[in-house]
Amino acid sequence: MQKLKIHSLTKTYDGQEALASVDLDIQAGEWVGIIGESGSGKSTLLKIIGRFLDADKGEIFVDEKKLPPVSSQLLKGHEAIKLVHQEYELFPNQSVRENIAYALRFYEPEYRNQRVNELLKLTRLEDVQHRKAKLLSGGEKQRTALAHSLAEVPGLLLLDEPFAHLDPNNKQTLADAIEDLKKSHRLTCLFVTHDASEALAWADRIVILREGNIIQEGRPEEVYQYPINQYAAELTGLVNILSAENNAGQRVIRPNFIRIIKDESKACWTAVIVKIRFKGTHYEYYCRTEQGEDLLCYRSRRDREVGEKVFLTSSKKHSQLVARH
Ligand SMILES: Nc1ncnc2c1ncn2[C@@H]1O[C@H](COP(=O)(O)OP(=O)(O)OP(=O)(O)O)[C@@H](O)[C@H]1O
C-alpha cells in the first residue's frame, strides 16, 4: 500500500456524533499516532479504516482506489489492512504457536514454521509458545495478536492501544522490534494510545482527536512545543497553564522550560515549593507563585525542600499563547 486517504468521514451512533468529517492522509512507511481523551472517536476511526464498520458519510481511498462499503463485502476487513483490537481475537484452546500459524495456513509447512519461529522471537513469546491462549497473561495475549497480524506484513497496521498491557521492558523490546520492521519492510502504522509519551516517541506524526474532530496534527516535536489549545497541551504531556496578560487566552509552558535560579533580579516568579516528587530520572518540584498560580518544574537533584522560597524563570520563546479551550 502506498497511500491511504480518508475524506470527510462521519459516524453517528444513536444520534450522537462520534466522528465529524475527518480527513486524513497516510503515506507508505509513516507511523501516525492518534491521541484524544476517552470517547473522542479513536477506536471508531480505527474500526472504519480497518473495514469493520461503515461510516455514515465519507470516503476511504487505498492507492487512489475508493473502497466499497463494508456492508457490501462478503467478509469484513481488508486484505492489506490489519487491525489489532483491544479485545484480542485468539482461539482460546489453541496454543500461541498454533494461533500465529493460523495466519499462515495457506503457506508451505516449512516456510510457515520458519516464519512462526521468527515471529515468536520478535514478540518474545518463545517460552510460552505451547501454552493455550486462554491461559496467557494480558500482555502475552496482546503480543500473540500482534505476531498474528505481522505474519504477513500488512500494507497498513492498525493498533488500538498496542502496548497497554506490557511492562516497560517488554514494551521497549516490542517497540524496537516494530521499528526494525518499519525500516526493513516500510511498515505503515496507525496507532491509538492513551500514553502521550508513547505517541511522541514512536509516531512520525501525531493526530489529536477531540469530540470526533481532528483539532491538530503535526510532528511530535511541533505538537508538543506548539499545542493549539489547553486540551492539546494537556494531552501531550505535563504542562503549566497560566493566565495570559490582558485576558488574552492562556500561556502554556512545559515544566522542562522552567528553571530555579539564585538571582532574584532575573526571576519571572517568586514562589514557594509545595511538593517534591521523585521520578527516577529527575524530581518534580511543584511550586505556588506569589500570584497564587501553580508551577511545575523539573530538577535533576533534590537540593531544595518543601516550604522553601525559590526564584523561577523561563524564556519567552518557550512559552506559548493558546486559546482557552
Ligand atoms: N457501538 C456503539 N454504540 C453506541 N455508541 C458508541 C458505540 N461505539 C462507540 N460509541 C460512542 O462513540 C463515541 C466514540 O467512541 P470510541 O470508542 O471511538 O472512543 P475512543 O476515543 O476510542 O474512547 P476510549 O479511549 O475510551 O477507547 C463515544 O461516545 C462512545 O460512547
The ligand as an ORCA input file, in Angstrom:
! r2SCAN-3c Opt
* xyz 0 1
  N     -21.382      0.644     19.257
  C     -21.626      1.844     19.793
  N     -22.888      2.238     20.057
  C     -23.152      3.465     20.577
  N     -22.190      4.376     20.870
  C     -20.915      4.024     20.629
  C     -20.560      2.751     20.089
  N     -19.213      2.699     19.955
  C     -18.744      3.883     20.407
  N     -19.767      4.680     20.811
  C     -19.635      6.071     21.330
  O     -18.943      6.843     20.372
  C     -18.006      7.716     20.977
  C     -16.601      7.420     20.474
  O     -16.237      6.115     20.924
  P     -14.816      5.481     20.642
  O     -14.812      4.095     21.200
  O     -14.487      5.633     19.210
  O     -13.887      6.451     21.514
  P     -12.372      6.285     21.954
  O     -11.730      7.612     21.708
  O     -11.758      5.108     21.287
  O     -12.534      6.031     23.518
  P     -11.605      5.177     24.528
  O     -10.296      5.903     24.591
  O     -12.364      5.260     25.819
  O     -11.476      3.782     23.990
  C     -18.172      7.514     22.477
  O     -19.029      8.497     22.960
  C     -18.795      6.138     22.590
  O     -19.588      6.031     23.747
*
